[in-house]
Amino acid sequence: MADNASLGAAKSAKNDEFYTQYNDIEAEMNAYYEYDNDVFRDKTIFLPCDDHECSEFTKFFAVNFERFGLKKLISTSYAKGAANSHLTPLELASPHYNKNKHLTRGKLFTLTHDVNGSGNIDTDDIEFIGYLEGDGDFRSEEVCKLRNEADVIITNPPFSLFREFLGWIIEGQKQFAIIGNQNAITYKEVFPLLKENKAWLGYSIHSGDRKFNVPDDYPLEAATCGVDPDGRKYIRVKGVRWFTNIDHGQRHEPLKLVPMAENLTFNKKLKKKFETEYDRVEYPRYDNYDAIEVPFTESIPSDYDGVMGVPITFLDKYCPDQFEILGATESEGKGFSNGLWDSKSGVAQPVVNGKRVYKRLFIKSKA
């Protein structure tokens, strides 16, 4: 998944079990906490399908249990069979340990109090409660009950199940922070939530790629795969984002923009693009959508009050107090364009002077 070929292969094989790095979890969760110190206070956090040995989510929230003022931490793992089974010292030392169940059942871990009498609540106080009846699939009845008990769901779900997993969270009406590919922005299950400000992108990941650890049997075929100094395999993944409904300060920072004429005069990147592709320096209108094309978020004009088509990465800087999201290009034919699309064109992808451009969101200034 460090490139499109790897992503496709992972989806085909459903081999997309990626373990998020501790620093990426820390940066995102701290942004929520800094915006509101009580964001997690007295709340139960559920980390579904979270392998206790490999995942950093459980470790992070255990380390920060007291700082966040958590009520309870719940973590469940998914049974992957003998070839990929992880046996933790905590499970092995438990009176609940069962060799056969270890291979076929999901596992339940909780953290609620100072178990060992150290005076602090941390990773040493995590308890192995026992085995689930099933393999730990998030769709099972027993895992749904744990979801219903929780206040917040946080994890990195398999990318191949992102749509279904998000739907599962929304069904439970929970707060959440999960990682997915940025292309999920235009999914029919996701875009309406973004448009209606029921979900948004997170604080900390906006560009480039991210490093994820992978299971020992994961094939390292991409150029950016490797093995870290601790002997753990990793892969670098492009285009990932946090999707959340937990507020953070960046959402309320308006973009600093300049008038259209100033952009066209001084924005060298914008001028070059328009001159090269359209042989003129002006914001063109789409052939098949009633809006102007704005190819870069930083070149959104401050003085235009009509509808603008912007890249989906605009959401990284989206301030709902500054702009309204009206729709999106006809991704998946789900009618996201809010009447802006000329359906007679027969082309869902946005077109300028006969040339197709990438997916666009349609926005309008609230000023």
Contacts in CASP RR format, 6 or more apart in sequence:
PFRMAT RR
TARGET T0000
AUTHOR 0000-0000-0000
METHOD contacts of the structure
MODEL  1
MADNASLGAAKSAKNDEFYTQYNDIEAEMNAYYEYDNDVFRDKTIFLPCD
DHECSEFTKFFAVNFERFGLKKLISTSYAKGAANSHLTPLELASPHYNKN
KHLTRGKLFTLTHDVNGSGNIDTDDIEFIGYLEGDGDFRSEEVCKLRNEA
DVIITNPPFSLFREFLGWIIEGQKQFAIIGNQNAITYKEVFPLLKENKAW
LGYSIHSGDRKFNVPDDYPLEAATCGVDPDGRKYIRVKGVRWFTNIDHGQ
RHEPLKLVPMAENLTFNKKLKKKFETEYDRVEYPRYDNYDAIEVPFTESI
PSDYDGVMGVPITFLDKYCPDQFEILGATESEGKGFSNGLWDSKSGVAQP
VVNGKRVYKRLFIKSKA
1 7 0 8 1.000
1 8 0 8 1.000
1 10 0 8 1.000
1 16 0 8 1.000
1 18 0 8 1.000
1 159 0 8 1.000
1 222 0 8 1.000
1 235 0 8 1.000
1 237 0 8 1.000
1 238 0 8 1.000
2 209 0 8 1.000
2 222 0 8 1.000
2 223 0 8 1.000
2 224 0 8 1.000
2 225 0 8 1.000
2 235 0 8 1.000
2 236 0 8 1.000
2 237 0 8 1.000
2 238 0 8 1.000
3 222 0 8 1.000
3 223 0 8 1.000
3 224 0 8 1.000
3 238 0 8 1.000
5 222 0 8 1.000
6 221 0 8 1.000
6 222 0 8 1.000
6 235 0 8 1.000
7 159 0 8 1.000
7 181 0 8 1.000
7 237 0 8 1.000
9 15 0 8 1.000
9 221 0 8 1.000
10 16 0 8 1.000
10 159 0 8 1.000
10 160 0 8 1.000
11 159 0 8 1.000
11 160 0 8 1.000
14 158 0 8 1.000
14 160 0 8 1.000
15 218 0 8 1.000
16 158 0 8 1.000
16 159 0 8 1.000
16 160 0 8 1.000
17 80 0 8 1.000
17 158 0 8 1.000
17 214 0 8 1.000
17 215 0 8 1.000
17 218 0 8 1.000
18 156 0 8 1.000
18 159 0 8 1.000
18 212 0 8 1.000
18 213 0 8 1.000
18 214 0 8 1.000
18 235 0 8 1.000
18 237 0 8 1.000
19 51 0 8 1.000
19 54 0 8 1.000
19 55 0 8 1.000
19 56 0 8 1.000
19 156 0 8 1.000
19 212 0 8 1.000
19 213 0 8 1.000
19 214 0 8 1.000
20 55 0 8 1.000
20 56 0 8 1.000
20 57 0 8 1.000
20 156 0 8 1.000
20 179 0 8 1.000
20 210 0 8 1.000
20 212 0 8 1.000
21 56 0 8 1.000
21 210 0 8 1.000
21 211 0 8 1.000
21 212 0 8 1.000
21 213 0 8 1.000
22 56 0 8 1.000
22 59 0 8 1.000
22 60 0 8 1.000
24 204 0 8 1.000
24 205 0 8 1.000
24 210 0 8 1.000
25 56 0 8 1.000
25 57 0 8 1.000
25 60 0 8 1.000
26 60 0 8 1.000
27 203 0 8 1.000
27 204 0 8 1.000
28 177 0 8 1.000
28 202 0 8 1.000
28 203 0 8 1.000
28 204 0 8 1.000
28 205 0 8 1.000
28 242 0 8 1.000
29 60 0 8 1.000
29 61 0 8 1.000
29 64 0 8 1.000
29 154 0 8 1.000
29 177 0 8 1.000
31 202 0 8 1.000
31 203 0 8 1.000
31 204 0 8 1.000
31 248 0 8 1.000
31 249 0 8 1.000
31 250 0 8 1.000
32 39 0 8 1.000
32 40 0 8 1.000
32 177 0 8 1.000
32 203 0 8 1.000
32 244 0 8 1.000
32 246 0 8 1.000
32 247 0 8 1.000
32 248 0 8 1.000
33 39 0 8 1.000
33 40 0 8 1.000
33 67 0 8 1.000
33 68 0 8 1.000
35 247 0 8 1.000
35 248 0 8 1.000
35 249 0 8 1.000
36 247 0 8 1.000
39 68 0 8 1.000
39 246 0 8 1.000
39 247 0 8 1.000
40 68 0 8 1.000
40 69 0 8 1.000
40 70 0 8 1.000
40 152 0 8 1.000
41 68 0 8 1.000
41 69 0 8 1.000
41 70 0 8 1.000
42 69 0 8 1.000
42 70 0 8 1.000
42 71 0 8 1.000
43 70 0 8 1.000
43 71 0 8 1.000
43 151 0 8 1.000
43 152 0 8 1.000
44 70 0 8 1.000
44 71 0 8 1.000
44 72 0 8 1.000
44 73 0 8 1.000
44 74 0 8 1.000
44 149 0 8 1.000
44 150 0 8 1.000
44 151 0 8 1.000
44 152 0 8 1.000
45 61 0 8 1.000
45 70 0 8 1.000
45 72 0 8 1.000
45 73 0 8 1.000
45 74 0 8 1.000
45 150 0 8 1.000
45 151 0 8 1.000
45 152 0 8 1.000
45 153 0 8 1.000
45 154 0 8 1.000
46 74 0 8 1.000
46 75 0 8 1.000
46 76 0 8 1.000
46 146 0 8 1.000
46 147 0 8 1.000
46 149 0 8 1.000
46 150 0 8 1.000
46 152 0 8 1.000
46 153 0 8 1.000
46 154 0 8 1.000
47 55 0 8 1.000
47 57 0 8 1.000
47 58 0 8 1.000
47 61 0 8 1.000
47 73 0 8 1.000
47 74 0 8 1.000
47 75 0 8 1.000
47 76 0 8 1.000
47 154 0 8 1.000
47 155 0 8 1.000
48 76 0 8 1.000
48 138 0 8 1.000
48 143 0 8 1.000
48 146 0 8 1.000
48 147 0 8 1.000
48 153 0 8 1.000
48 155 0 8 1.000
49 76 0 8 1.000
49 77 0 8 1.000
49 78 0 8 1.000
49 136 0 8 1.000
49 137 0 8 1.000
49 138 0 8 1.000
49 155 0 8 1.000
49 157 0 8 1.000
49 158 0 8 1.000
50 57 0 8 1.000
50 58 0 8 1.000
50 75 0 8 1.000
50 76 0 8 1.000
50 77 0 8 1.000
50 155 0 8 1.000
51 77 0 8 1.000
51 78 0 8 1.000
51 86 0 8 1.000
52 58 0 8 1.000
52 75 0 8 1.000
52 77 0 8 1.000
52 86 0 8 1.000
52 88 0 8 1.000
52 90 0 8 1.000
52 91 0 8 1.000
52 107 0 8 1.000
52 109 0 8 1.000
52 126 0 8 1.000
52 128 0 8 1.000
53 86 0 8 1.000
53 88 0 8 1.000
54 86 0 8 1.000
54 213 0 8 1.000
54 215 0 8 1.000
55 75 0 8 1.000
57 75 0 8 1.000
57 154 0 8 1.000
57 155 0 8 1.000
57 156 0 8 1.000
58 73 0 8 1.000
58 75 0 8 1.000
58 109 0 8 1.000
58 123 0 8 1.000
58 126 0 8 1.000
59 123 0 8 1.000
61 68 0 8 1.000
61 70 0 8 1.000
61 73 0 8 1.000
61 111 0 8 1.000
61 154 0 8 1.000
62 73 0 8 1.000
62 111 0 8 1.000
62 121 0 8 1.000
62 122 0 8 1.000
62 123 0 8 1.000
62 125 0 8 1.000
62 126 0 8 1.000
63 122 0 8 1.000
63 123 0 8 1.000
64 70 0 8 1.000
65 73 0 8 1.000
65 111 0 8 1.000
65 121 0 8 1.000
65 122 0 8 1.000
66 120 0 8 1.000
66 121 0 8 1.000
70 111 0 8 1.000
71 112 0 8 1.000
72 110 0 8 1.000
72 111 0 8 1.000
72 112 0 8 1.000
73 110 0 8 1.000
73 111 0 8 1.000
73 112 0 8 1.000
73 126 0 8 1.000
74 108 0 8 1.000
74 109 0 8 1.000
74 110 0 8 1.000
74 146 0 8 1.000
74 149 0 8 1.000
74 150 0 8 1.000
75 108 0 8 1.000
75 109 0 8 1.000
75 110 0 8 1.000
75 126 0 8 1.000
76 106 0 8 1.000
76 107 0 8 1.000
76 108 0 8 1.000
76 109 0 8 1.000
76 132 0 8 1.000
76 136 0 8 1.000
76 143 0 8 1.000
76 146 0 8 1.000
77 86 0 8 1.000
77 106 0 8 1.000
77 107 0 8 1.000
77 109 0 8 1.000
77 136 0 8 1.000
78 106 0 8 1.000
78 135 0 8 1.000
78 136 0 8 1.000
78 137 0 8 1.000
79 85 0 8 1.000
79 103 0 8 1.000
79 104 0 8 1.000
79 105 0 8 1.000
79 106 0 8 1.000
79 107 0 8 1.000
79 134 0 8 1.000
79 135 0 8 1.000
79 136 0 8 1.000
80 215 0 8 1.000
81 103 0 8 1.000
81 104 0 8 1.000
82 103 0 8 1.000
83 217 0 8 1.000
84 215 0 8 1.000
84 216 0 8 1.000
84 217 0 8 1.000
85 102 0 8 1.000
85 103 0 8 1.000
87 102 0 8 1.000
88 128 0 8 1.000
90 109 0 8 1.000
90 126 0 8 1.000
90 128 0 8 1.000
91 97 0 8 1.000
91 102 0 8 1.000
91 107 0 8 1.000
91 128 0 8 1.000
94 128 0 8 1.000
94 130 0 8 1.000
96 128 0 8 1.000
96 129 0 8 1.000
96 130 0 8 1.000
96 131 0 8 1.000
98 131 0 8 1.000
101 131 0 8 1.000
102 131 0 8 1.000
104 134 0 8 1.000
104 135 0 8 1.000
105 131 0 8 1.000
105 132 0 8 1.000
105 133 0 8 1.000
105 134 0 8 1.000
105 135 0 8 1.000
105 136 0 8 1.000
106 131 0 8 1.000
106 132 0 8 1.000
106 134 0 8 1.000
106 135 0 8 1.000
106 136 0 8 1.000
107 128 0 8 1.000
107 130 0 8 1.000
107 131 0 8 1.000
107 132 0 8 1.000
108 128 0 8 1.000
108 129 0 8 1.000
108 130 0 8 1.000
108 131 0 8 1.000
108 132 0 8 1.000
108 146 0 8 1.000
109 126 0 8 1.000
109 127 0 8 1.000
109 128 0 8 1.000
109 129 0 8 1.000
110 126 0 8 1.000
110 127 0 8 1.000
110 129 0 8 1.000
111 121 0 8 1.000
111 125 0 8 1.000
111 126 0 8 1.000
111 127 0 8 1.000
112 127 0 8 1.000
113 121 0 8 1.000
113 125 0 8 1.000
114 120 0 8 1.000
114 121 0 8 1.000
114 125 0 8 1.000
115 124 0 8 1.000
115 125 0 8 1.000
115 127 0 8 1.000
116 124 0 8 1.000
116 125 0 8 1.000
118 124 0 8 1.000
118 125 0 8 1.000
132 140 0 8 1.000
132 142 0 8 1.000
132 143 0 8 1.000
133 140 0 8 1.000
133 142 0 8 1.000
134 140 0 8 1.000
134 142 0 8 1.000
136 142 0 8 1.000
136 143 0 8 1.000
137 143 0 8 1.000
138 144 0 8 1.000
138 147 0 8 1.000
138 157 0 8 1.000
138 165 0 8 1.000
138 168 0 8 1.000
139 164 0 8 1.000
139 168 0 8 1.000
144 168 0 8 1.000
147 153 0 8 1.000
147 168 0 8 1.000
147 169 0 8 1.000
147 172 0 8 1.000
147 174 0 8 1.000
148 172 0 8 1.000
150 174 0 8 1.000
151 174 0 8 1.000
151 175 0 8 1.000
152 174 0 8 1.000
152 175 0 8 1.000
152 176 0 8 1.000
152 177 0 8 1.000
152 246 0 8 1.000
153 169 0 8 1.000
153 174 0 8 1.000
153 175 0 8 1.000
153 176 0 8 1.000
153 177 0 8 1.000
153 178 0 8 1.000
154 176 0 8 1.000
154 177 0 8 1.000
154 178 0 8 1.000
155 178 0 8 1.000
155 179 0 8 1.000
156 178 0 8 1.000
156 179 0 8 1.000
156 180 0 8 1.000
156 212 0 8 1.000
157 165 0 8 1.000
157 178 0 8 1.000
157 179 0 8 1.000
157 180 0 8 1.000
158 165 0 8 1.000
159 180 0 8 1.000
159 181 0 8 1.000
162 178 0 8 1.000
162 180 0 8 1.000
162 181 0 8 1.000
162 184 0 8 1.000
162 187 0 8 1.000
163 184 0 8 1.000
163 187 0 8 1.000
163 189 0 8 1.000
163 190 0 8 1.000
165 178 0 8 1.000
166 176 0 8 1.000
166 178 0 8 1.000
166 189 0 8 1.000
166 190 0 8 1.000
166 243 0 8 1.000
167 189 0 8 1.000
169 176 0 8 1.000
169 178 0 8 1.000
170 193 0 8 1.000
175 244 0 8 1.000
175 245 0 8 1.000
175 246 0 8 1.000
176 243 0 8 1.000
176 244 0 8 1.000
176 245 0 8 1.000
176 246 0 8 1.000
177 202 0 8 1.000
177 242 0 8 1.000
177 243 0 8 1.000
177 244 0 8 1.000
177 246 0 8 1.000
178 242 0 8 1.000
178 243 0 8 1.000
178 244 0 8 1.000
179 205 0 8 1.000
179 240 0 8 1.000
179 241 0 8 1.000
179 242 0 8 1.000
179 243 0 8 1.000
180 240 0 8 1.000
180 241 0 8 1.000
180 242 0 8 1.000
180 243 0 8 1.000
181 239 0 8 1.000
181 240 0 8 1.000
181 241 0 8 1.000
182 239 0 8 1.000
182 240 0 8 1.000
182 241 0 8 1.000
182 312 0 8 1.000
182 313 0 8 1.000
183 239 0 8 1.000
183 312 0 8 1.000
184 190 0 8 1.000
184 241 0 8 1.000
184 243 0 8 1.000
185 191 0 8 1.000
185 194 0 8 1.000
185 241 0 8 1.000
185 312 0 8 1.000
185 315 0 8 1.000
185 328 0 8 1.000
185 361 0 8 1.000
186 312 0 8 1.000
186 328 0 8 1.000
186 329 0 8 1.000
186 331 0 8 1.000
186 332 0 8 1.000
186 336 0 8 1.000
186 359 0 8 1.000
187 331 0 8 1.000
187 332 0 8 1.000
188 331 0 8 1.000
188 332 0 8 1.000
188 334 0 8 1.000
188 336 0 8 1.000
190 199 0 8 1.000
190 243 0 8 1.000
191 327 0 8 1.000
191 328 0 8 1.000
191 331 0 8 1.000
191 334 0 8 1.000
191 336 0 8 1.000
192 198 0 8 1.000
193 199 0 8 1.000
193 245 0 8 1.000
194 200 0 8 1.000
194 315 0 8 1.000
194 325 0 8 1.000
195 325 0 8 1.000
195 326 0 8 1.000
195 327 0 8 1.000
195 328 0 8 1.000
195 336 0 8 1.000
197 320 0 8 1.000
198 245 0 8 1.000
199 243 0 8 1.000
199 244 0 8 1.000
199 245 0 8 1.000
200 243 0 8 1.000
200 244 0 8 1.000
200 245 0 8 1.000
200 251 0 8 1.000
200 315 0 8 1.000
200 318 0 8 1.000
200 320 0 8 1.000
201 241 0 8 1.000
201 242 0 8 1.000
201 243 0 8 1.000
201 244 0 8 1.000
201 315 0 8 1.000
201 316 0 8 1.000
201 318 0 8 1.000
202 241 0 8 1.000
202 242 0 8 1.000
202 243 0 8 1.000
202 244 0 8 1.000
202 248 0 8 1.000
202 250 0 8 1.000
203 242 0 8 1.000
203 248 0 8 1.000
203 249 0 8 1.000
203 250 0 8 1.000
204 242 0 8 1.000
205 240 0 8 1.000
205 241 0 8 1.000
205 242 0 8 1.000
206 241 0 8 1.000
206 313 0 8 1.000
206 316 0 8 1.000
207 239 0 8 1.000
207 313 0 8 1.000
207 316 0 8 1.000
208 238 0 8 1.000
208 239 0 8 1.000
209 224 0 8 1.000
209 236 0 8 1.000
209 237 0 8 1.000
209 238 0 8 1.000
209 239 0 8 1.000
209 240 0 8 1.000
210 236 0 8 1.000
210 237 0 8 1.000
210 240 0 8 1.000
211 234 0 8 1.000
211 235 0 8 1.000
211 236 0 8 1.000
211 237 0 8 1.000
212 234 0 8 1.000
212 235 0 8 1.000
212 236 0 8 1.000
212 237 0 8 1.000
213 228 0 8 1.000
213 232 0 8 1.000
213 233 0 8 1.000
213 234 0 8 1.000
214 233 0 8 1.000
214 234 0 8 1.000
214 235 0 8 1.000
215 233 0 8 1.000
216 233 0 8 1.000
218 233 0 8 1.000
218 235 0 8 1.000
220 226 0 8 1.000
220 227 0 8 1.000
220 233 0 8 1.000
220 235 0 8 1.000
222 235 0 8 1.000
222 236 0 8 1.000
224 235 0 8 1.000
224 236 0 8 1.000
225 233 0 8 1.000
225 234 0 8 1.000
225 235 0 8 1.000
225 236 0 8 1.000
226 233 0 8 1.000
226 234 0 8 1.000
226 235 0 8 1.000
227 233 0 8 1.000
227 234 0 8 1.000
228 234 0 8 1.000
241 316 0 8 1.000
251 318 0 8 1.000
251 319 0 8 1.000
251 320 0 8 1.000
252 319 0 8 1.000
252 321 0 8 1.000
253 319 0 8 1.000
254 319 0 8 1.000
254 321 0 8 1.000
254 322 0 8 1.000
255 297 0 8 1.000
255 298 0 8 1.000
255 300 0 8 1.000
255 317 0 8 1.000
255 319 0 8 1.000
255 322 0 8 1.000
257 300 0 8 1.000
257 301 0 8 1.000
257 302 0 8 1.000
258 266 0 8 1.000
258 301 0 8 1.000
258 302 0 8 1.000
259 301 0 8 1.000
259 302 0 8 1.000
259 303 0 8 1.000
260 283 0 8 1.000
260 301 0 8 1.000
260 302 0 8 1.000
260 303 0 8 1.000
260 304 0 8 1.000
263 270 0 8 1.000
263 299 0 8 1.000
263 301 0 8 1.000
264 270 0 8 1.000
264 271 0 8 1.000
264 274 0 8 1.000
264 281 0 8 1.000
264 282 0 8 1.000
264 283 0 8 1.000
265 271 0 8 1.000
267 298 0 8 1.000
267 299 0 8 1.000
269 296 0 8 1.000
269 299 0 8 1.000
270 295 0 8 1.000
270 296 0 8 1.000
270 299 0 8 1.000
271 281 0 8 1.000
273 295 0 8 1.000
274 280 0 8 1.000
274 281 0 8 1.000
274 282 0 8 1.000
274 283 0 8 1.000
274 284 0 8 1.000
275 281 0 8 1.000
277 352 0 8 1.000
277 353 0 8 1.000
277 355 0 8 1.000
278 284 0 8 1.000
278 352 0 8 1.000
278 353 0 8 1.000
283 292 0 8 1.000
283 293 0 8 1.000
283 294 0 8 1.000
283 301 0 8 1.000
283 304 0 8 1.000
284 292 0 8 1.000
284 293 0 8 1.000
284 352 0 8 1.000
284 353 0 8 1.000
285 291 0 8 1.000
285 292 0 8 1.000
285 293 0 8 1.000
285 352 0 8 1.000
286 292 0 8 1.000
286 293 0 8 1.000
286 309 0 8 1.000
286 350 0 8 1.000
286 351 0 8 1.000
286 352 0 8 1.000
287 342 0 8 1.000
287 345 0 8 1.000
287 351 0 8 1.000
287 352 0 8 1.000
287 353 0 8 1.000
287 354 0 8 1.000
288 341 0 8 1.000
288 342 0 8 1.000
288 345 0 8 1.000
288 346 0 8 1.000
288 347 0 8 1.000
288 350 0 8 1.000
288 351 0 8 1.000
289 309 0 8 1.000
289 329 0 8 1.000
289 337 0 8 1.000
289 340 0 8 1.000
289 341 0 8 1.000
289 342 0 8 1.000
289 350 0 8 1.000
289 360 0 8 1.000
289 362 0 8 1.000
290 307 0 8 1.000
290 339 0 8 1.000
290 340 0 8 1.000
290 342 0 8 1.000
291 306 0 8 1.000
291 307 0 8 1.000
291 308 0 8 1.000
291 309 0 8 1.000
291 340 0 8 1.000
291 360 0 8 1.000
291 362 0 8 1.000
292 304 0 8 1.000
292 306 0 8 1.000
292 307 0 8 1.000
292 308 0 8 1.000
292 309 0 8 1.000
293 308 0 8 1.000
293 309 0 8 1.000
293 350 0 8 1.000
293 352 0 8 1.000
293 357 0 8 1.000
293 360 0 8 1.000
294 300 0 8 1.000
294 301 0 8 1.000
294 308 0 8 1.000
294 309 0 8 1.000
294 310 0 8 1.000
295 311 0 8 1.000
295 357 0 8 1.000
296 311 0 8 1.000
297 310 0 8 1.000
297 311 0 8 1.000
297 313 0 8 1.000
297 314 0 8 1.000
297 316 0 8 1.000
297 317 0 8 1.000
300 308 0 8 1.000
300 310 0 8 1.000
300 314 0 8 1.000
300 363 0 8 1.000
301 308 0 8 1.000
302 365 0 8 1.000
304 365 0 8 1.000
305 364 0 8 1.000
305 365 0 8 1.000
305 367 0 8 1.000
306 364 0 8 1.000
306 365 0 8 1.000
307 326 0 8 1.000
307 340 0 8 1.000
307 362 0 8 1.000
307 363 0 8 1.000
307 364 0 8 1.000
308 362 0 8 1.000
308 363 0 8 1.000
308 364 0 8 1.000
309 350 0 8 1.000
309 360 0 8 1.000
309 361 0 8 1.000
309 362 0 8 1.000
309 363 0 8 1.000
310 360 0 8 1.000
310 361 0 8 1.000
310 362 0 8 1.000
310 363 0 8 1.000
311 358 0 8 1.000
311 359 0 8 1.000
311 360 0 8 1.000
311 361 0 8 1.000
312 328 0 8 1.000
312 358 0 8 1.000
312 359 0 8 1.000
312 360 0 8 1.000
312 361 0 8 1.000
314 361 0 8 1.000
314 363 0 8 1.000
315 361 0 8 1.000
318 325 0 8 1.000
321 366 0 8 1.000
322 365 0 8 1.000
322 366 0 8 1.000
322 367 0 8 1.000
323 363 0 8 1.000
323 364 0 8 1.000
323 365 0 8 1.000
323 366 0 8 1.000
324 363 0 8 1.000
324 364 0 8 1.000
324 365 0 8 1.000
324 366 0 8 1.000
325 361 0 8 1.000
325 362 0 8 1.000
325 363 0 8 1.000
326 338 0 8 1.000
326 340 0 8 1.000
326 362 0 8 1.000
326 363 0 8 1.000
326 364 0 8 1.000
327 336 0 8 1.000
327 337 0 8 1.000
327 338 0 8 1.000
327 340 0 8 1.000
327 361 0 8 1.000
327 362 0 8 1.000
328 336 0 8 1.000
328 337 0 8 1.000
328 359 0 8 1.000
328 360 0 8 1.000
328 361 0 8 1.000
328 362 0 8 1.000
329 336 0 8 1.000
329 337 0 8 1.000
329 341 0 8 1.000
329 348 0 8 1.000
329 349 0 8 1.000
329 350 0 8 1.000
329 359 0 8 1.000
329 360 0 8 1.000
329 362 0 8 1.000
330 336 0 8 1.000
330 337 0 8 1.000
330 341 0 8 1.000
330 348 0 8 1.000
331 348 0 8 1.000
331 359 0 8 1.000
333 348 0 8 1.000
335 341 0 8 1.000
337 362 0 8 1.000
338 362 0 8 1.000
340 362 0 8 1.000
341 348 0 8 1.000
345 351 0 8 1.000
347 356 0 8 1.000
349 356 0 8 1.000
349 357 0 8 1.000
349 358 0 8 1.000
349 359 0 8 1.000
350 356 0 8 1.000
350 357 0 8 1.000
350 358 0 8 1.000
350 359 0 8 1.000
350 360 0 8 1.000
351 357 0 8 1.000
END
